[in-house]
Amino acid sequence: MDIVRFRAMGTDVTVHVPDVYHVPDDVGELLADGVQRLISEWESILSRFHPDSALSRFNRTNGHWVDVDPRLAAVLRLADQAFAETHGWFDPYLGEDIRRIGYDLSFEQLTVTYRPLEVSERIAPSKSPLTLHATASRARLEPGYEVDLGGIGKGWIVRQAAQWLEQAGLTAFICNAGGDMVCRGMNGDEPWTIGVLDPFAPQATSLTLSVRDRAVATSGTYRRRWMTTNGPAHHLLDPFTGLPTESDVVSCTIVHRDLVRAEVQAKVALLLGFELGQNWLSQQDCDEWVLITSSREVLHQCNSL
């Protein structure tokens, strides 16, 4: 049963517990209120769509060293580490580019009218444009860049919500934000059954996964699409062109012990494409992965690392 369902981070957020796990109404209300307040607080820190968020204020610092919220600094550090580890394939410094192609508002606020798609003049950074102080919550962002935490920010927030639920006493639940989720415990006597959506029939599933005490993240080019003067666009940018990726992978799902790492791996594998993506994933520390291509091929693999 769902003990809470609400909108946040531009998607549906739910907390689901096994039907056999009876949560008293007053406890459920307390949990629902706590999760909503926590997610709202983190969204006010990490969202680029909130003009007064800690992230938005940091993006307006014009190359100066500034004090930043310690919570923002922690996520910036994770994002910058992912940039280095993936040699720029995971690039959190695409904020200006994603605004330029028309994704300048929360997806719910984008109109269905055509939006201009300007030619990219992006030169991918050879090194990180972000400098973080080794110990203090201070940072500097090179002029010309904006941070967009995107999926890694959502993964971090869901991870914080799941940890809060565990501390509140829940031992079995799914905390899910638009398909990116933390699955704790068991669904009664069985692992959780998680469906991987079919990109070509979104009400159907391509396959199901059995998940216990793991996180699941999906990146896809079939969601968050809008029309531009050059045709449809989506929000997953090739970091080396600054334009929506033309990868032959339309969906990548990762099962991992950590949702933040799952978010990074799902995005990078999609950007790399089917051949390079599967080779790269076979060397990562995820448990399972699913790639779905534009020709509707589905590849599901378990890593033995």
C-alpha positions in Angstrom: 0.0 0.0 0.0 1.1 3.6 -0.6 1.5 5.6 2.6 2.2 8.8 0.6 2.0 10.0 -2.9 2.8 13.6 -4.0 4.4 15.7 -6.7 8.0 16.9 -6.3 11.1 17.3 -8.4 8.8 17.4 -11.5 7.6 13.8 -11.0 5.4 11.5 -8.8 6.9 10.5 -5.5 5.5 7.5 -3.6 6.4 5.5 -0.6 5.1 2.0 -0.8 5.1 -0.6 2.0 4.1 -4.3 1.7 0.4 -5.0 2.1 1.2 -7.3 5.0 3.1 -4.5 6.8 0.2 -2.7 8.6 1.1 1.0 9.3 -1.3 2.7 11.7 -3.0 5.8 10.2 -1.4 8.2 12.6 2.1 6.7 12.0 1.5 6.8 8.2 0.5 10.5 8.4 3.7 11.3 10.4 5.9 9.4 7.9 4.1 11.1 4.9 4.6 14.5 6.4 8.2 13.9 7.2 9.1 12.6 3.8 7.4 15.5 2.0 9.1 18.1 4.2 12.5 16.5 3.8 12.2 16.3 0.0 10.8 19.8 -0.2 13.8 21.1 1.8 16.3 19.3 -0.4 14.6 20.4 -3.6 14.9 24.0 -2.3 18.7 23.4 -2.1 19.4 21.5 -5.3 16.9 22.5 -7.9 18.0 24.8 -10.8 14.3 25.6 -11.3 14.0 27.4 -8.0 15.6 30.9 -8.5 16.4 31.2 -4.8 17.8 27.7 -4.3 21.3 27.3 -3.0 22.3 25.9 -6.4 20.7 28.8 -8.4 22.5 31.3 -6.2 25.8 29.5 -6.7 25.3 29.5 -10.4 25.1 33.3 -10.3 28.4 33.8 -8.5 30.3 34.8 -11.7 33.6 32.9 -11.0 34.0 34.1 -7.4 34.9 32.0 -4.4 31.8 31.8 -2.2 30.5 30.1 0.8 27.9 27.4 -0.1 25.4 25.5 1.9 27.3 22.4 3.3 24.5 20.2 1.9 25.0 21.6 -1.6 28.7 21.2 -1.2 28.4 17.5 -0.5 26.4 16.9 -3.7 28.6 19.1 -5.8 31.5 17.0 -4.6 29.8 13.8 -5.7 28.9 15.2 -9.1 32.4 16.5 -9.7 33.9 13.1 -8.7 31.5 11.4 -11.3 32.7 13.9 -13.9 36.3 12.9 -13.3 35.6 9.2 -13.0 33.7 9.1 -16.3 36.1 11.4 -18.2 33.4 14.0 -18.7 30.7 11.6 -20.0 28.7 12.5 -16.8 28.8 16.3 -17.0 27.0 18.3 -14.4 28.2 21.5 -16.0 25.6 21.6 -18.8 23.1 24.0 -17.2 23.6 26.8 -19.7 23.4 24.3 -22.6 20.2 22.7 -21.4 18.6 26.1 -20.9 19.7 27.1 -24.4 17.9 24.1 -26.0 14.6 25.1 -24.3 14.6 23.2 -21.0 14.7 26.4 -19.0 11.6 25.6 -16.9 10.4 22.6 -14.9 9.1 20.1 -17.4 5.6 20.6 -16.1 5.8 24.2 -17.1 7.1 23.7 -20.6 4.5 24.6 -23.2 3.6 22.5 -26.2 4.5 25.3 -28.5 7.7 25.1 -30.6 10.8 26.4 -28.9 14.0 27.5 -30.7 16.9 25.1 -30.8 20.0 27.2 -31.1 23.3 26.0 -32.6 25.7 24.9 -29.9 29.1 26.5 -29.5 30.0 24.3 -26.6 33.6 23.3 -26.0 33.6 20.4 -23.5 35.8 21.2 -20.5 39.0 19.2 -20.4 39.0 19.6 -16.7 36.4 20.4 -14.1 35.3 24.0 -14.1 34.4 23.6 -10.4 36.9 24.1 -7.6 35.9 22.9 -4.1 37.7 23.8 -0.9 39.3 20.8 0.6 37.7 21.2 4.0 35.4 24.3 4.1 32.1 24.6 2.4 33.5 27.0 -0.2 33.5 26.7 -4.0 34.2 28.5 -7.2 32.7 27.8 -10.7 34.4 29.1 -13.8 32.5 31.8 -15.7 30.4 30.5 -18.6 29.2 27.3 -16.8 26.1 26.5 -14.8 25.6 23.4 -12.6 22.6 21.2 -13.4 22.5 18.3 -10.9 19.6 16.6 -12.6 19.4 12.9 -12.0 22.3 12.8 -9.4 20.4 15.4 -7.4 17.2 13.4 -7.5 19.0 10.3 -6.6 20.6 12.0 -3.6 17.3 13.3 -2.4 15.6 9.9 -2.7 18.5 8.3 -0.9 18.1 10.8 2.0 14.4 10.2 2.1 15.0 6.4 2.3 17.5 6.8 5.1 15.0 9.0 7.0 12.3 6.3 6.6 14.7 3.7 7.9 15.6 5.8 10.9 11.9 6.3 11.5 11.5 2.5 11.9 10.4 1.2 8.4 12.2 -1.9 7.5 10.5 -2.8 4.2 9.5 -0.1 1.6 10.0 1.4 -1.8 10.8 5.1 -2.0 10.2 6.0 -5.7 10.5 9.2 -7.6 9.5 8.8 -11.2 11.1 5.3 -11.5 14.2 6.1 -9.6 13.9 4.2 -6.3 15.3 2.7 -3.2 13.9 -0.8 -2.4 14.4 -1.8 1.2 13.7 -5.3 2.6 11.2 -7.6 1.1 7.7 -7.5 -0.3 6.4 -9.9 2.3 8.3 -13.2 1.7 9.5 -12.2 -1.8 11.9 -9.7 -3.3 10.3 -6.6 -4.8 9.2 -7.0 -8.4 10.2 -3.9 -10.4 9.0 -3.4 -14.0 11.3 -1.8 -16.6 9.0 0.3 -18.8 8.8 -0.3 -22.5 9.9 3.0 -24.1 7.6 2.3 -27.1 4.5 1.4 -25.0 4.9 3.3 -21.7 2.0 1.5 -20.1 3.7 -1.8 -20.7 6.9 -3.3 -19.3 9.8 -4.8 -21.3 10.8 -7.1 -18.4 10.7 -7.3 -14.6 13.5 -7.4 -12.0 13.7 -9.0 -8.6 15.2 -6.4 -6.2 16.1 -6.6 -2.5 17.9 -3.9 -0.6 19.1 -2.2 -3.8 18.4 1.0 -5.7 17.1 1.2 -9.3 17.7 4.1 -11.7 16.6 4.6 -15.3 17.7 7.1 -17.9 15.7 7.4 -21.0 15.3 9.7 -24.1 11.7 8.8 -24.4 10.7 10.9 -21.4 10.9 14.7 -20.9 10.6 15.6 -24.6 9.4 18.8 -26.1 9.1 20.3 -29.6 11.7 22.7 -31.0 12.0 24.5 -34.4 14.3 21.6 -35.4 11.9 18.8 -34.2 11.6 17.0 -30.9 14.2 17.4 -28.3 15.0 15.6 -25.0 16.9 16.5 -21.9 19.9 14.1 -22.1 22.7 16.1 -23.7 25.8 14.8 -25.3 28.4 16.6 -23.2 30.7 16.9 -26.2 28.2 18.6 -28.5 25.8 20.3 -26.1 22.9 18.9 -28.0 20.4 16.1 -27.3 22.2 12.8 -27.7 21.6 10.7 -30.8 22.6 7.5 -29.0 20.9 4.3 -30.2 20.1 3.5 -26.6 16.7 4.9 -25.6 16.6 3.5 -22.0 19.1 2.2 -19.5 18.2 0.8 -16.1 20.7 0.1 -13.4 20.4 -2.0 -10.2 23.0 -0.9 -7.6 23.4 -0.7 -3.9 23.6 3.1 -4.1 21.0 5.2 -6.1 23.5 8.1 -6.8 25.9 5.7 -8.5 23.0 4.1 -10.3 22.0 7.5 -11.7 25.5 8.2 -13.0 25.9 4.8 -14.6 22.5 4.8 -16.3 23.1 8.2 -17.9 26.7 7.4 -19.0 25.8 4.1 -20.5 22.9 5.6 -22.5 25.2 8.4 -23.8 27.9 5.9 -24.8 25.5 3.9 -27.0 24.7 0.2 -27.2 28.2 -1.3 -28.0 30.3 1.0 -25.9 27.7 1.2 -23.2 27.5 -2.5 -22.5 31.3 -2.9 -22.5 31.5 0.0 -20.0 28.8 -1.4 -17.8 30.4 -4.8 -17.6 33.4 -3.1 -15.9 31.2 -1.1 -13.3 30.1 -2.1 -9.8 26.4 -2.3 -10.6 24.5 -5.6 -9.9 22.4 -5.7 -13.1 21.6 -3.5 -16.1 19.1 -3.3 -18.9 19.7 -1.5 -22.2 16.9 -0.9 -24.7 17.8 0.3 -28.2 15.9 2.4 -30.8 15.4 -0.9 -32.7 13.7 -2.3 -29.7 16.5 -4.7 -28.7 16.5 -5.5 -25.0 19.7 -6.6 -23.3 19.6 -7.6 -19.6 22.9 -8.6 -17.9 24.1 -9.3 -14.4 27.6 -8.3 -13.4 29.8 -10.8 -11.6 32.1 -8.2 -10.1 
